[in-house]
Amino acid sequence: MTSDPNLWTDASKAQKLMSEKTNLETALSNYQQMSAKLSDNLEMAELYEDDEDIQNQIYAELELLKKDSERLKLEALLSGEADHNDAYLEIHAGSGGTEAQDWAEMLLRMYTRWAEKHHYKVEYEEETAGDVAGLKSATIRIIGYNAYGFLKSESGVHRLVRISPFDSASRRHTSFASVNIYPVIDDDIKIEINEADCRIDTYRASGAGGQHINKTDSAVRITHIPTGIVVQSQNQRSQFQNRDTAWKMLKARLYDLELKKRSDAEQLKRDTQGDNGWGYQIRSYVLQPYRLIKDLRTNVETSDDKAVLDGDIDLFLSAYLAHHSSNNEES
């Protein structure tokens, strides 16, 4: 394989500069609009200081502005080469059979709910059903501005502690699932893959059911032998389309590997993920005997497990971005 993300044509350089210009103009426009809304609300508050209904409306508007400003603050921290891109998100159940496979499905729901709340589009690329319940693995593409930048910190092993719904004795179980995030790359980035280094398999698509799974005979799996990277696609009815998607996913994985090799911080994150089990977790989700979800890198925690598992994970994403940005400034 020959890969060099820095091989840009003049046209792609111009396209990248135009994209950066558009992003800066959008950021400036957002700031100006928020500043104008703040001024308008402050003026209204002074004019109608004795009108309780209008004051309540102003308070609600300011709360919305606060949320918008917090999101823009986070976006300002996204300065990585691929942060503005779409993202591929992979989930793999750890050892533990049905327990771990059910946990993998819970995580998939958590991330799809997060994407929906942020108005991102979700496309299912691959889903392998568990033996009894849940999922052995799944790959989705999250489409939207800054999707990779926000989610890149989620790569790692996620640990769940709960009373098992599959245990007739109602015992507490610990389950693991790994999450991998990598960016969808632009076609102009040159990643050359030697097809002789790859093994291509086709198989019958299978999944947990639902409209997003097409049960066909056209699923494609590509194994990149030098790196051991495996990608698979089964969402399309055509084997040709699935093959094309799988090649794009492989290019994205190899590009992500190149990015991490050039970054000591990213390399450390990849090294510490390790095996899908004890000692390598990035986040712990304890549902019994007490309720506590804690990020083990930033020490941010919450007892609102229902909200988190329903997609409210921004507190963890923002804490990591702020922590990561602070560490970069110190170094």
Secondary structure, DSSP 4 states (H G I P E B T S, - for coil): -EE-TT---HHHHHHHHHHHHHHHHHHHHHHHHHHHHHHHHHHHHHHTTT-HHHHHHHHHHHHHHHHHHHHHHHHHT--STTTTS-EEEEEEE-SSTHHHHHHHHHHHHHHHHHHHHTT-EEEEEEEEE-SSSSEEEEEEEEESTTHHHHHGGG-EEEEEEEE-TT-TT--EEEEEEEEEEEEPPPTTS-EE--GGGEEEEEE----S-STT----S-EEEEEETTTTEEEEE-SSSSHHHHHHHHHHHHHHHHHHHHHHHT-HHHHHHHHHH-SSSTT-EEEEEE-SSS-EEEETTT--EES-HHHHHTT--HHHHHHHHHHHHHHHHH-
